Amino acid sequence: MGIAFGSFDGICNTAALIVCPLLGTAQGIEPTCYSRNVQISSTLIFQPSTCFVHIVAILMTAIMILHIRSKYTAVGRKEIVMFFYLYALIEFLAIFLDSGVIPTASAPYPWFVAVYTGLVAATYTCLLINGFVGFQFAEDGTPLSLWFLRLACLVVFGVAFFIAIATFKSFASFSFTKPLALWIVYILWPLICVVIYGVSQLILVVRTLDDRWPLGDILFGLAFFAVAQVVLFAFSVTICNAVKHYIDGLFFFTLCMLLSVMMVYKYWDSITKEDLEFSVGSKAAVWEVKDPLLNVGGADYSEEESNYHGAPASIVGGMTGATMYGHGASYGYPPQGYPSDRERY
C-alpha cells in the first residue's frame, strides 16, 4: 500500500484525493488509475459515479435531518443535527471538486480545497464532541453545550483551513513537498475522532442502557468506516483496473462513508426516546378534577358515594317538578282552581 507517516506520495499514487493535485510537486501527484470522465456539452465531468453518490448522500442527509428535527425532546438533538449539516456541506462541496467543475489548475481551487479540509476536520470534531453528550457533562441543548460545540468546530475549522492553504501556497514554514501537518489534519485526526467516538459509545451503551441492539449500529458504522479506508488506500487501483476505469476506490469510499454516517443516525435514533408529542394523541387522557376547598380532611368523595340526598331542584314558584305534575300529595294536573275547558269556552 505504501503509506508513510506524514507523506501523501503513496496515498495519492493509489487514490484520487482532492488534495493530491496540490501536493508533492508543482504539478501535483497523479494517481496510477482513476475513473474515466464524461463530457456534458463542452464540460468534462470527472468521477461521474462518485458525484452521483455525493448527490444521493445529500438527499439522504436531508431526510435524516428532518427526522432528527421532528424528535423535539430527544437527547442531543441540536448537537447531532450539526454533524449532519456539516456532512451535507462536505458532500455539496465535493461535487464541484471531484467532478472538476472547479478546475485543479484554477486559482480558486486551493482555497476551495482548504475550505473542504477545514470542514472535514470540523465534522469529525463535531462527531467526537457528540460522543460525550450522552454522558451529560453539560446538559444537552443548553447554550453552554451548543456554544462549546460550535466554537470547538469553528476553531478546528480555522486551524485546518490555515494549515491547508499554507501548505498549498508554501508560506509560514509550510511546504507542499513536506505536508506533515496537513497529513495529521486530513488523515490522522479523522481516525482518532472515530476511534474515540466508537469507544465512548460502546461504554455508554454497556454501562447505562439495558438494550444491547445499539451495539450493532455502532459496530456496523465502524465496519463501514474501516472498509472505506481499506478500499480507498489498498484496493483502489485493483478495482479501477478490474472494471476498466469505469469506477475506482473513491466511489466505494464515498458509498461506505455514507453508510457509516447513516449508522450514526441509526444509532442515535435507537438510544433516544420517542418524542412525547406523538404519544399525546394516541391515548385518551383521563382528567381528575378535585376541589381542595370541598375536600375536608383529605378524603376523596365521588358523586356516587355522596350521602346528600336532598330535595330535587325547584323549577316554578318553589315547587318541584314531581309536585307540580301530580306526584305530590295535594297537587295534580290540572292544578286545583284551574277552570275546566267547558268553563273557559
Helices and strands as residue ranges (DSSP letters): H 9-14, G 20-22, E 38-40, E 43-45, H 48-70, H 77-98, H 109-130, G 133-135, H 143-169, H 180-183, I 184-188, H 189-208, H 213-234, H 236-242, H 249-271, H 277-280, G 296-298, E 314-316, E 319-320, H 321-324, H 341-344
